[in-house]
């Protein structure tokens, strides 16, 4: 089983749509959770951290379910500029700052 | 953004060559990382340095040799690479409080390496 598993997509959605990405992780001792965004041929950039209570940043909402070892990202009112690969990232339970990356889910927002 | 810079941005080398990748961070961070990103695969962590000490070597072959002379600079020395080593090599840095990956990592633009 992969340590962090995501549906690679691609998800093709029209502008204005709501889209949800899911991610599961295998290590129940994981301590931290993130969504990163990676544009084509660019480096990953932090989109948002994910907290147990859930958190929202504008059109983006992230949720964490520790019992099910499941993380989600919801994007409302999709924009063309949201087209990218979204990486689910889990912090290792070790003390080294190690992050485990999912393969990424590709989103293509079309006009 | 110039927080984390990497040089060169592109590199083509033969299997017998020796080359080095350079990373520099201007964020005052204490932890630096090397990652490998191959097509259609997740980012793979290679090495972690905290306060100039290597704290993680993710079973990386010895043909990759990291060097961290200070908290701002990180090198990846390459020798006798294989074609399957062709990938995007990304450097990242973080504050380095060392609390189980809670630090945000900031990535450089990467070096796209092709091994012939």
Interface residues (C-beta under 8 A of the other chain):
Chain A: X2 X4 X8 X31 X32 X34 X42 X43 X44 X45 X46 X49 X87 X90 X91 X92 X93 X94 X95 X96 X97 X98 X99 X100 X101 X102 X103 X104
Chain B: X31 X33 X40 X41 X42 X43 X45 X48 X50 X55 X56 X90 X94 X96 X98 X99 X100 X101 X102 X103 X104 X105 X106 X107 X108 X109 X110
